[in-house]
Amino acid sequence: MSTSRRTLVIVGAGPRGTGLIERIAANAPELYDSSGAEGAEGPGDSGGLDIHLVDPHPPGAGRIWRAAQSPLLWMNSHAEDVTMFTDETVVMEGPVRPGPTLHEWAEIDGSTFADRQLQGSYLRWVHEQAVAALPPGVTVHHHPQRALRVSGPREGRQQVWLEGRPRPLLADLVVLALGHLDAELDADQLELAAYAREHGLVHLPPDFTADSDLSALAPGEPVLVRGFGLAFVDLMVLLTEGRGGRYDGDTYVPSGQEPVLYVGSRRGVPYHSKIGYEWSGERPPLPRFFGPAEVDAVLARPDGFDFRRDVWPLIEKELGFAHYHRLFGVHPERTSMAWPDFEEKYAACEPAEREILVASAVPDPADRLDLAALDHPLAGVTYASQEEFQDGLRAYVEGDLSRRHDPSNSPDLAVFLGLLSVYGQLIRLGDVGPWWHGFFSYLASGPPGPRLRQLLALSRAGIVRFVGADMAVAAEDGVFRASSATVPGVTVEARALVEARLPEPTVGRTVDPLLRDLHADGAVESPEGLLRVDRTDGRLLDRSGQPHPRRFALGPYTDVRTPGAFTRPRTGGPAFRQNDATARALLAFLRDLACRASV
């Protein structure tokens, strides 16, 4: 029997590519015997394996967590809530291989919000450990280049063409782990960009903020900022501390180099603060109302499913259950019914009846979960003047900070755990549209509390000004103008507009040449523009719904995207589950390929 080396190409060497290598190392002893790499032959030898990592950025950290960015930029998670390693809560076929969280590895306080450079160092270390854990005969090669194209027949070896390389890498299998994508401007952005060129204005389209050239935003000049999430927080930091300003307690001391940021968004408020206390006691038994059986029922609908009609009511019930399980269990004095009675009635009733049940069992409205109010805190709210609104929004942020750091409001943390559970189930449904991902990020993936305290200081210093909800931007009379129904009749003029958000991860508008070529070659996108993949193992789907035997994809541009490539310990890690399933599919394919070749 002869042995030969097999080849796997992974395009993208950031945390997702690293996580995949970790799972390959964990599963290889069971699924792929590489002992024939040096010519030793024996029963079951699969032959050696070459893994080619293709990424212009360093392995592990990738683009987002690279060392070459401002040390002022933080993660938005506590260091103790960041891990790249599996635990017993991850539902997967492969073995659990535990490892340190960021705070354990870095030997820092678990409540620290580490800077991104430190996270990049952790990711590089994880990458090195994953590579070291690969069995003998498996070799990893890094190509610091961009992948331009993948070609090859469905049943044969693939060719991965790299920038500046005349010959392709030959691959038995290809995995795309590209992370966040740059995109062409949509029609609205193209129009704004053309207007800015015509009138000598500044227009910065959606981008990863650390990559944006902010030098055109002049000191003292007004800048309209559309977007109030994490991209805005990065922008705020780079244009204040990044230009020499500093904080003296709760007071911001400007350098004089800052522009004035007029910020608004659909909600008109910043994302909710990260929760600032630890969980204690019993966790809610999740999933309860939105688990595998409910997902099976949704998938079995002969006419397909509608997210708002068929899925959202189950999510609402699940999040409510998490909230009230915690409230009744830890603060029974704030309820007027025994938990067993409430739980029985809650399980049986419909949404309208549930509202009546909650009102009778939870006397204080502040203790009730109102997801609609959380999602639209400024709905129907108006202010008589800009200054009144500045005061009002500062009070809102201060209230959010107080609540998210007070353990007496721990049902909020139970809802966070519910959101993670829901996300893990939603993966099986594929593309559920953009609203859910935005809602999840707004509630569960907001900025560190200290960042919102800085926002308050900047607001008091007049460096940040709030515009309101449903911020509208008009390009007219040679300037950009922003307005909001939150403050009727008020318009802000500026010669600069920043779109503070990441580009939408759509296949049709990506500037990535590899994805564009795959799309032209038959890979399909979901109704929301995401790359369609098999939900079980990540294989690319063609226009007939058939999975490609040799091409896989993982990440936010696919229709089974997860909250992130790493996660909080002991929360099931949906990305880890995906990585494990894909790794096992890769290894099984390579093993079977070697077995066929040896016959």
C-alpha positions as CSV (number, residue, x, y, z in Angstrom):
1,M,0.0,0.0,0.0
2,S,1.3,3.5,-0.8
3,T,0.9,6.7,1.1
4,S,0.7,10.2,-0.2
5,R,0.4,13.6,1.3
6,R,-3.0,15.3,1.2
7,T,-3.5,19.0,1.1
8,L,-6.0,21.4,2.9
9,V,-6.1,25.1,2.1
10,I,-7.7,27.4,4.7
11,V,-8.2,30.9,3.5
12,G,-8.2,33.2,6.5
13,A,-5.8,32.7,9.4
14,G,-7.6,34.7,12.1
15,P,-9.5,33.3,15.1
16,R,-11.9,31.3,12.9
17,G,-9.1,29.6,11.0
18,T,-7.2,29.1,14.3
19,G,-10.3,27.5,15.9
20,L,-10.6,25.2,12.9
21,I,-7.0,24.0,13.3
22,E,-7.6,23.4,17.0
23,R,-10.5,21.2,16.2
24,I,-8.5,19.4,13.4
25,A,-5.8,18.7,16.0
26,A,-8.4,17.5,18.5
27,N,-10.2,15.1,16.1
28,A,-7.2,13.9,14.0
29,P,-6.2,11.0,16.4
30,E,-9.7,9.5,15.9
31,L,-10.3,10.3,12.2
32,Y,-7.0,10.7,10.4
33,D,-3.9,8.6,10.8
34,S,-1.0,10.6,9.4
35,S,1.7,8.1,10.4
36,G,2.5,7.3,6.8
37,A,4.0,10.8,6.3
38,E,7.6,9.6,6.4
39,G,7.1,6.6,4.3
40,A,6.1,4.1,7.1
41,E,3.3,2.0,5.8
42,G,0.7,0.1,7.8
43,P,-3.0,-0.6,8.0
44,G,-5.1,2.5,7.9
45,D,-2.3,4.9,7.2
46,S,-3.9,8.0,5.6
47,G,-0.7,9.7,4.7
48,G,0.7,13.0,5.7
49,L,-1.3,16.2,5.5
50,D,-0.2,19.7,4.5
51,I,-2.4,22.6,5.8
52,H,-1.8,25.8,3.9
53,L,-3.0,29.0,5.7
54,V,-3.6,31.9,3.3
55,D,-3.8,35.4,4.9
56,P,-1.8,38.6,4.4
57,H,-2.2,39.1,8.2
58,P,-0.4,37.2,11.0
59,P,-1.9,33.7,11.9
60,G,-4.0,33.8,15.0
61,A,-4.7,37.5,15.3
62,G,-5.7,38.1,11.6
63,R,-6.8,41.5,10.5
64,I,-9.1,42.5,13.3
65,W,-6.8,41.6,16.2
66,R,-3.5,42.4,14.6
67,A,-0.7,44.2,16.6
68,A,-0.5,47.1,14.2
69,Q,-3.4,49.1,15.6
70,S,-3.9,51.7,18.3
71,P,-3.4,50.4,21.8
72,L,-6.3,52.6,22.8
73,L,-8.8,50.2,21.2
74,W,-10.3,47.6,23.7
75,M,-12.2,44.4,23.5
76,N,-15.8,44.8,24.5
77,S,-15.7,41.8,26.8
78,H,-14.2,41.1,30.2
79,A,-10.9,39.1,29.9
80,E,-12.5,36.3,31.9
81,D,-15.3,36.1,29.3
82,V,-13.0,35.3,26.3
83,T,-11.9,31.8,25.4
84,M,-10.8,30.0,22.4
85,F,-11.2,26.6,24.0
86,T,-14.0,24.1,24.2
87,D,-15.7,22.8,27.4
88,E,-18.4,20.3,28.3
89,T,-21.2,22.8,27.4
90,V,-20.2,22.6,23.7
91,V,-22.5,20.0,22.0
92,M,-20.2,18.3,19.5
93,E,-18.9,14.9,18.4
94,G,-15.2,15.7,18.9
95,P,-13.3,15.7,22.2
96,V,-13.2,18.6,24.6
97,R,-9.7,20.2,24.8
98,P,-9.8,22.8,27.6
99,G,-7.5,25.7,27.8
100,P,-7.1,29.1,29.5
101,T,-9.3,32.1,29.1
102,L,-7.7,35.4,28.1
103,H,-7.4,36.5,31.7
104,E,-5.9,33.2,32.8
105,W,-3.3,33.2,30.0
106,A,-2.4,36.9,30.4
107,E,-2.5,36.7,34.3
108,I,-4.6,39.8,34.5
109,D,-7.8,40.6,36.5
110,G,-10.8,38.8,35.0
111,S,-12.8,42.1,35.0
112,T,-10.3,43.8,32.8
113,F,-11.3,45.0,29.3
114,A,-8.1,44.0,27.5
115,D,-6.8,46.0,24.6
116,R,-7.0,44.3,21.2
117,Q,-3.2,44.0,20.9
118,L,-3.3,41.7,24.0
119,Q,-6.1,39.7,22.5
120,G,-4.1,39.4,19.4
121,S,-1.2,38.0,21.4
122,Y,-3.5,35.5,23.0
123,L,-4.8,34.4,19.6
124,R,-1.3,34.0,18.3
125,W,-0.5,31.8,21.3
126,V,-3.6,29.7,20.7
127,H,-2.6,29.3,17.1
128,E,0.9,28.1,18.1
129,Q,-0.6,25.6,20.6
130,A,-3.1,24.3,18.0
131,V,-0.3,23.8,15.5
132,A,1.9,22.1,18.1
133,A,-1.0,19.7,19.0
134,L,-1.3,18.4,15.4
135,P,-0.1,14.8,15.1
136,P,3.2,14.0,13.4
137,G,2.9,14.1,9.7
138,V,0.7,17.2,9.6
139,T,2.5,20.3,8.6
140,V,1.2,23.9,8.5
141,H,2.4,26.5,6.0
142,H,1.5,30.2,6.1
143,H,1.2,32.2,2.9
144,P,1.1,36.0,3.6
145,Q,-0.9,36.8,0.5
146,R,-4.4,37.2,-0.6
147,A,-6.3,34.4,-2.3
148,L,-7.8,35.5,-5.6
149,R,-9.6,32.5,-7.0
150,V,-10.5,28.9,-6.5
151,S,-11.0,26.7,-9.5
152,G,-11.2,22.9,-10.2
153,P,-13.8,20.2,-10.8
154,R,-16.2,19.1,-8.1
155,E,-14.7,15.7,-8.0
156,G,-11.1,16.6,-8.3
157,R,-8.3,18.7,-6.7
158,Q,-8.9,22.4,-6.3
159,Q,-6.6,25.2,-7.4
160,V,-6.2,28.1,-5.1
161,W,-4.7,31.1,-6.9
162,L,-2.7,33.6,-4.8
163,E,-1.8,37.2,-5.4
164,G,1.7,37.4,-6.9
165,R,2.1,33.7,-7.4
166,P,2.1,32.3,-10.9
167,R,1.1,28.8,-9.9
168,P,-1.9,27.8,-7.7
169,L,-1.8,25.8,-4.5
170,L,-3.3,22.4,-5.2
171,A,-5.8,21.4,-2.6
172,D,-7.9,18.3,-1.9
173,L,-10.2,20.6,0.2
174,V,-10.6,24.3,0.6
175,V,-12.1,26.2,3.6
176,L,-13.0,29.9,3.5
177,A,-12.6,31.5,7.0
178,L,-12.5,35.0,5.8
179,G,-14.0,36.9,8.7
180,H,-15.4,40.4,8.1
181,L,-15.5,41.5,4.5
182,D,-15.0,44.8,2.8
183,A,-17.8,45.8,0.4
184,E,-18.6,48.0,-2.6
185,L,-20.8,50.9,-1.7
186,D,-24.5,50.5,-2.1
187,A,-26.6,52.9,-4.1
188,D,-27.2,55.3,-1.2
189,Q,-23.5,55.4,-0.3
190,L,-22.4,55.8,-3.9
191,E,-24.7,58.8,-4.1
192,L,-23.3,60.4,-0.9
193,A,-19.7,59.7,-2.0
194,A,-20.4,61.4,-5.4
195,Y,-22.0,64.4,-3.6
196,A,-19.0,64.7,-1.3
197,R,-16.6,64.7,-4.2
198,E,-18.6,67.3,-6.1
199,H,-18.8,69.7,-3.1
200,G,-15.5,69.1,-1.5
201,L,-17.0,67.3,1.5
202,V,-15.7,64.3,3.6
203,H,-17.6,61.1,3.4
204,L,-16.3,58.0,5.2
205,P,-18.4,54.9,4.2
206,P,-18.9,51.8,6.4
207,D,-15.5,50.3,7.4
208,F,-13.6,48.7,10.2
209,T,-12.8,51.9,12.1
210,A,-9.1,50.9,12.8
211,D,-8.6,50.9,9.0
212,S,-10.3,54.3,8.3
213,D,-8.2,57.4,7.5
214,L,-9.6,59.9,10.0
215,S,-7.1,62.7,9.1
216,A,-9.7,64.6,7.0
217,L,-11.9,65.1,10.1
218,A,-10.7,68.6,11.1
219,P,-10.3,69.9,14.7
220,G,-13.4,71.8,15.9
221,E,-15.4,71.0,12.8
222,P,-18.8,69.3,13.1
223,V,-19.0,65.7,11.9
224,L,-22.2,63.8,11.4
225,V,-21.9,60.2,12.6
226,R,-24.5,57.7,11.6
227,G,-24.3,54.6,13.9
228,F,-24.1,54.3,17.7
229,G,-22.7,50.8,18.1
230,L,-19.1,49.5,18.6
231,A,-17.8,51.2,15.5
232,F,-18.8,54.5,16.9
233,V,-17.1,53.8,20.2
234,D,-13.8,53.1,18.3
235,L,-14.3,56.3,16.3
236,M,-14.9,58.3,19.5
237,V,-11.7,56.9,21.1
238,L,-9.5,57.6,18.1
239,L,-10.7,61.1,17.7
240,T,-10.4,62.1,21.4
241,E,-7.7,60.2,23.3
242,G,-6.2,59.3,20.0
243,R,-5.6,63.0,19.3
244,G,-4.1,63.8,22.7
245,G,-7.2,64.3,24.9
246,R,-7.3,62.8,28.4
247,Y,-9.7,62.0,31.2
248,D,-9.3,63.5,34.7
249,G,-11.8,61.4,36.6
250,D,-15.2,62.0,35.1
251,T,-14.0,65.1,33.2
252,Y,-12.6,65.1,29.7
253,V,-9.7,67.5,29.1
254,P,-9.6,68.2,25.3
255,S,-6.4,68.6,23.3
256,G,-8.0,71.0,20.9
257,Q,-7.6,68.6,18.0
258,E,-11.0,66.9,18.3
259,P,-13.9,67.5,15.9
260,V,-17.4,67.7,17.3
261,L,-19.3,64.5,16.8
262,Y,-23.0,64.6,16.1
263,V,-24.1,61.0,16.5
264,G,-27.5,59.3,15.8
265,S,-28.8,56.0,14.6
266,R,-32.0,54.1,14.2
267,R,-32.5,53.7,17.9
268,G,-30.7,57.0,18.8
269,V,-29.0,55.5,21.8
270,P,-25.7,53.6,22.3
271,Y,-25.7,49.8,22.7
272,H,-26.4,48.6,26.2
273,S,-23.4,48.5,28.6
274,K,-21.7,45.2,29.2
275,I,-23.0,43.7,32.5
276,G,-20.6,44.5,35.3
277,Y,-21.3,41.8,37.9
278,E,-20.8,38.0,38.1
279,W,-23.4,35.3,37.9
280,S,-24.2,33.4,41.1
281,G,-26.6,30.6,41.9
282,E,-28.7,28.4,39.6
283,R,-28.7,29.1,35.9
284,P,-32.0,29.1,33.9
285,P,-32.5,25.6,32.4
286,L,-32.1,26.6,28.8
287,P,-33.3,25.9,26.1
288,R,-36.8,25.7,27.5
289,F,-39.2,27.0,24.8
290,F,-36.8,27.4,21.9
291,G,-34.7,24.2,21.6
292,P,-34.0,21.5,19.1
293,A,-37.6,20.2,19.0
294,E,-39.0,23.7,18.2
295,V,-36.3,24.2,15.5
296,D,-37.2,20.9,14.0
297,A,-40.9,22.0,13.8
298,V,-39.9,25.3,12.2
299,L,-37.8,23.5,9.6
300,A,-40.6,21.0,8.9
301,R,-43.0,23.7,7.8
302,P,-43.9,22.8,4.2
303,D,-44.2,26.5,3.1
304,G,-41.0,27.6,4.8
305,F,-40.9,29.9,7.8
306,D,-41.2,33.6,8.5
307,F,-38.9,34.8,11.3
308,R,-41.4,37.3,12.8
309,R,-44.3,35.0,12.6
310,D,-42.9,31.6,13.4
311,V,-39.6,32.2,15.3
312,W,-39.7,35.4,17.2
313,P,-42.7,34.4,19.4
314,L,-40.6,31.4,20.6
315,I,-37.6,33.6,21.2
316,E,-39.7,36.1,23.2
317,K,-41.0,33.3,25.4
318,E,-37.6,31.8,25.9
319,L,-36.0,35.2,26.9
320,G,-39.0,35.8,29.2
321,F,-38.6,32.5,30.8
322,A,-34.9,33.2,31.5
323,H,-35.8,36.6,33.0
324,Y,-38.6,35.4,35.3
325,H,-36.8,32.2,36.3
326,R,-34.1,34.4,37.8
327,L,-36.5,37.0,39.2
328,F,-38.6,34.5,41.0
329,G,-35.6,32.4,42.2
330,V,-33.5,35.3,43.6
331,H,-36.0,38.0,44.4
332,P,-39.3,36.3,45.3
333,E,-40.2,39.3,47.4
334,R,-40.7,41.2,44.1
335,T,-43.3,38.7,42.9
336,S,-46.8,37.9,44.0
337,M,-47.1,34.2,42.9
338,A,-45.2,31.0,43.6
339,W,-42.8,30.0,40.9
340,P,-44.3,26.6,40.2
341,D,-47.7,28.2,39.6
342,F,-46.2,30.9,37.4
343,E,-44.1,28.5,35.4
344,E,-47.1,26.3,34.7
345,K,-49.3,29.1,33.5
346,Y,-46.4,30.8,31.6
347,A,-45.8,27.6,29.6
348,A,-49.4,27.2,28.7
349,C,-50.5,30.7,27.8
350,E,-50.4,32.7,24.5
351,P,-48.6,36.1,24.2
352,A,-51.7,38.2,25.1
353,E,-52.5,36.0,28.1
354,R,-48.8,36.0,29.1
355,E,-48.8,39.8,29.4
356,I,-51.8,39.6,31.8
357,L,-50.1,36.8,33.8
358,V,-46.9,38.8,34.2
359,A,-48.7,42.0,35.2
360,S,-50.5,40.0,38.0
361,A,-47.4,38.2,39.2
362,V,-44.8,40.9,38.9
363,P,-46.2,44.1,40.5
364,D,-43.4,46.5,39.5
365,P,-43.2,47.3,35.8
366,A,-39.4,47.8,36.1
367,D,-39.2,44.0,36.9
368,R,-41.0,43.0,33.8
369,L,-39.2,42.1,30.5
370,D,-40.4,44.5,27.7
371,L,-38.3,43.6,24.6
372,A,-40.1,46.1,22.4
373,A,-39.3,49.0,24.8
374,L,-35.7,47.8,25.0
375,D,-35.4,47.8,21.3
376,H,-37.0,51.2,20.8
377,P,-36.3,53.3,23.9
378,L,-37.0,56.6,22.1
379,A,-40.2,55.5,20.3
380,G,-42.7,58.3,20.7
381,V,-40.4,60.4,22.8
382,T,-39.7,64.0,21.8
383,Y,-37.7,66.8,23.3
384,A,-38.3,70.6,23.0
385,S,-34.7,71.4,22.3
386,Q,-31.3,69.9,21.6
387,E,-30.0,70.8,25.1
388,E,-33.0,69.1,26.7
389,F,-32.3,66.0,24.7
390,Q,-28.6,66.0,25.6
391,D,-29.6,66.0,29.3
392,G,-32.2,63.4,28.6
393,L,-29.9,61.0,26.8
394,R,-27.2,61.4,29.4
395,A,-29.7,60.4,32.1
396,Y,-30.7,57.4,29.9
397,V,-27.0,56.3,29.7
398,E,-26.4,56.9,33.4
399,G,-29.5,54.8,34.2
400,D,-28.3,52.0,31.9
401,L,-24.8,52.0,33.5
402,S,-26.4,51.9,37.0
403,R,-28.7,49.0,36.1
404,R,-26.1,46.9,34.3
405,H,-23.7,47.1,37.3
406,D,-26.3,46.3,39.9
407,P,-26.7,42.6,40.8
408,S,-30.2,43.3,42.0
409,N,-31.1,43.5,38.3
410,S,-29.5,40.0,37.6
411,P,-32.5,39.0,35.5
412,D,-30.7,41.1,32.8
413,L,-27.8,38.6,32.9
414,A,-30.3,35.7,32.7
415,V,-31.6,37.3,29.5
416,F,-28.1,37.6,28.2
417,L,-27.7,33.8,28.8
418,G,-31.0,33.3,27.0
419,L,-29.7,35.3,24.0
420,L,-26.7,33.1,23.7
421,S,-28.9,30.0,23.9
422,V,-31.2,31.3,21.2
423,Y,-28.3,32.1,18.9
424,G,-27.0,28.6,19.3
425,Q,-30.4,27.2,18.1
426,L,-30.8,29.8,15.3
427,I,-27.7,28.4,13.5
428,R,-29.8,25.5,12.3
429,L,-32.3,27.9,10.6
430,G,-29.7,29.6,8.5
431,D,-30.3,33.2,7.4
432,V,-32.9,34.8,9.6
433,G,-32.3,38.3,8.3
434,P,-30.3,41.2,9.7
435,W,-32.7,42.4,12.4
436,W,-31.9,39.6,14.9
437,H,-28.2,40.1,14.7
438,G,-28.5,43.8,15.3
439,F,-30.9,43.2,18.3
440,F,-28.5,40.7,19.8
441,S,-25.5,43.0,19.5
442,Y,-27.5,45.9,20.9
443,L,-28.5,43.9,24.1
444,A,-25.6,41.5,24.5
445,S,-22.5,42.8,22.8
446,G,-22.4,46.5,23.8
447,P,-19.4,48.5,25.0
448,P,-17.6,48.3,28.3
449,G,-19.1,50.4,31.1
450,P,-16.0,52.6,31.2
451,R,-16.5,53.6,27.5
452,L,-20.0,54.8,28.3
453,R,-18.7,56.8,31.2
454,Q,-16.2,58.4,28.7
455,L,-19.1,59.1,26.4
456,L,-20.9,61.0,29.2
457,A,-17.7,63.0,29.9
458,L,-17.4,63.8,26.2
459,S,-21.0,64.9,26.0
460,R,-20.6,67.2,29.0
461,A,-17.5,68.6,27.3
462,G,-19.4,69.3,24.1
463,I,-17.2,67.0,22.0
464,V,-20.1,64.5,21.4
465,R,-23.6,65.7,20.7
466,F,-26.7,63.5,20.3
467,V,-29.0,63.8,17.3
468,G,-31.8,61.3,18.1
469,A,-33.6,58.2,16.8
470,D,-34.2,57.4,13.1
471,M,-31.5,59.9,12.2
472,A,-32.0,61.1,8.6
473,V,-29.2,62.5,6.5
474,A,-29.8,64.8,3.5
475,A,-27.2,65.9,1.0
476,E,-28.3,69.4,0.0
477,D,-27.1,73.0,-0.5
478,G,-23.4,71.9,-0.6
479,V,-23.5,70.3,2.9
480,F,-24.8,67.3,4.8
481,R,-27.8,67.8,7.1
482,A,-29.0,65.5,9.9
483,S,-32.3,65.6,11.6
484,S,-34.4,63.4,13.9
485,A,-38.0,63.3,15.0
486,T,-36.7,63.1,18.6
487,V,-36.0,66.8,18.5
488,P,-38.5,68.2,16.0
489,G,-37.5,71.1,13.8
490,V,-33.8,70.9,14.6
491,T,-31.2,70.3,11.8
492,V,-27.4,69.9,12.1
493,E,-25.2,70.9,9.2
494,A,-21.7,69.5,8.6
495,R,-19.2,69.1,5.9
496,A,-18.2,65.6,7.0
497,L,-20.3,62.4,7.4
498,V,-19.0,59.1,8.9
499,E,-21.0,55.9,8.5
500,A,-19.9,54.2,11.8
501,R,-20.6,50.6,11.1
502,L,-19.1,47.6,9.4
503,P,-20.0,46.9,5.8
504,E,-22.9,44.4,5.4
505,P,-21.4,40.9,4.8
506,T,-23.1,40.4,1.4
507,V,-21.6,38.2,-1.3
508,G,-23.0,40.2,-4.1
509,R,-21.2,43.5,-3.0
510,T,-18.0,42.1,-1.5
511,V,-14.8,43.4,-2.9
512,D,-13.1,40.1,-2.1
513,P,-12.2,38.6,-5.5
514,L,-12.3,35.0,-4.3
515,L,-15.9,35.2,-3.1
516,R,-17.0,37.2,-6.2
517,D,-15.5,34.5,-8.4
518,L,-17.1,31.7,-6.4
519,H,-20.5,33.5,-6.7
520,A,-20.1,33.8,-10.4
521,D,-19.1,30.1,-10.5
522,G,-22.4,28.9,-8.9
523,A,-22.1,29.5,-5.2
524,V,-25.4,31.0,-4.1
525,E,-26.5,33.7,-1.6
526,S,-29.4,33.8,0.7
527,P,-32.2,36.4,0.4
528,E,-30.1,38.6,2.7
529,G,-27.0,38.2,0.5
530,L,-25.1,35.7,2.7
531,L,-23.2,32.8,1.3
532,R,-25.4,29.7,1.6
533,V,-23.7,26.7,3.2
534,D,-24.8,23.3,4.5
535,R,-25.8,23.8,8.1
536,T,-24.3,20.5,9.2
537,D,-20.7,21.0,8.1
538,G,-20.3,24.3,6.2
539,R,-20.0,22.9,2.6
540,L,-20.9,25.5,0.0
541,L,-24.3,25.0,-1.7
542,D,-24.9,25.4,-5.4
543,R,-28.0,26.7,-7.1
544,S,-29.7,23.3,-6.9
545,G,-29.0,23.2,-3.2
546,Q,-26.3,20.5,-3.5
547,P,-23.2,20.8,-1.3
548,H,-19.8,21.1,-2.9
549,P,-17.8,18.1,-1.9
550,R,-14.5,20.0,-1.6
551,R,-15.4,23.6,-0.6
552,F,-16.4,24.9,2.8
553,A,-17.0,28.3,4.4
554,L,-17.3,29.5,8.0
555,G,-17.9,33.0,9.3
556,P,-20.2,36.1,9.4
557,Y,-20.6,36.2,5.6
558,T,-22.4,32.8,5.6
559,D,-26.0,32.1,6.4
560,V,-25.1,30.1,9.5
561,R,-23.1,32.9,11.1
562,T,-22.5,32.9,14.9
563,P,-22.0,35.7,17.5
564,G,-18.2,35.4,17.1
565,A,-15.2,33.1,16.6
566,F,-14.6,33.0,20.3
567,T,-17.0,33.3,23.2
568,R,-17.6,33.3,27.0
569,P,-16.7,30.0,28.7
570,R,-19.5,27.5,29.5
571,T,-22.0,29.0,27.1
572,G,-22.1,26.3,24.4
573,G,-19.8,28.1,21.9
574,P,-21.8,27.9,18.7
575,A,-18.7,28.7,16.6
576,F,-16.8,25.9,18.4
577,R,-19.6,23.5,17.5
578,Q,-19.4,24.6,13.8
579,N,-15.6,24.3,13.8
580,D,-15.8,20.8,15.2
581,A,-18.4,19.6,12.7
582,T,-16.3,21.1,9.8
583,A,-13.1,19.6,11.1
584,R,-14.6,16.2,11.3
585,A,-16.0,16.4,7.8
586,L,-12.6,17.5,6.5
587,L,-10.7,14.7,8.2
588,A,-13.3,12.0,7.2
589,F,-13.1,13.1,3.6
590,L,-9.3,13.1,3.5
591,R,-9.2,9.7,5.2
592,D,-11.6,8.2,2.8
593,L,-9.7,9.8,-0.1
594,A,-6.5,8.2,1.1
595,C,-8.2,4.8,1.5
596,R,-9.5,4.9,-2.0
597,A,-6.1,5.9,-3.4
598,S,-4.4,3.0,-1.6
599,V,-6.7,0.3,-3.0
